């Protein structure tokens, strides 16, 4: 079990800069917005 990584980014839903919780394998990461709790793949960001 790896520790959750955090990264800053622009959430498509919040339209602001937020912190994302990053999980999943390299290349298939899932980014979860800590503000609205929506999940996005790298392709959507």
N, C-alpha and C positions, 0 to 999 in steps of 0.2 A: 504493500500500500504506500503510494507516494504522497508526499505532502502537497496540498493544493497550492498551485502557483497563482499569483495575482498579476494582472497587467492592466494598464490604463488603455482605454479605447473609446470610440464614439459608438454609443448604442443606437441602432436603427429605430428603436421604439422611443427611448427617452430623448433622443436627438441632442444629448449633452455628453460631455466627457465623463465616463464613469469607470469604476473598477470592475474588471471581469475576473471571475474565478475560472481558471483554466484546468480542464481535466481531459483525459483520453490519451490515445497514442499519438506519437509524433506524426504530423501530416493529417491526422483526423481529430484534431483537438476540438473540444466543445467549450465554447465561451459562455459562461452564465453571468448575466448582468446582476450585480449585487443590489441594484436599485429597483428594477422591475421584475427580477427573477426570470426573465426570458432567456432561453438558450439559443445560441447561434453557432453555426459552423464557421470555419475560417473563410469560406467562400462568401458568406453573407455580410462580412464586415468590411 
